Amino acid sequence: MAPRTPTGPHFRPRDLPGGDAATFIEARFKGSEIEDRWPCTGTIDIDAPIAEVASWFRDAHVDAFTAGSCRVTLGSWSWTGLLAHVLRLDVPFRIVGPAELSEAADSHVERLKQARP
């Protein structure tokens, strides 16, 4: 076997969107071309201590209200995905906003009612 020598034109390097490889990869994972943010971001108040909640939300901002409650601001690719993150905790919660998150919750309430026998 012998290595093949490239015979065609060489490519011209271009700047990475976002400035560096890590920012570019994180942005792409979140569904964006260059911004390191999720397309859907919402805020939820959760009736559970921050110590129980924080480990479930790696890429979220979690603030304690009281010893037994906290506020979580998190993102996802969709409003349904964002709700799924919160529902897996199986604790009481309230949607703070935005309206799109509340509308997604309303739509899923109807779907769940229709799914019952």
HELIX and SHEET records of a PDB file:
HELIX    1   1 ALA A   21  PHE A   29  1                                   9    
HELIX    2   2 ILE A   50  VAL A   53  1                                   4    
HELIX    3   3 ALA A   54  TRP A   56  5                                   3    
HELIX    4   4 TRP A   79  LEU A   87  1                                   9    
HELIX    5   5 ALA A   99  ALA A  115  1                                  17    
SHEET    1   A 4 HIS A  61  THR A  66  0                                        
SHEET    2   A 4 SER A  69  SER A  76 -1                                        
SHEET    3   A 4 CYS A  40  ILE A  46 -1                                        
SHEET    4   A 4 PHE A  93  GLY A  97 -1                                        
END                                                                             
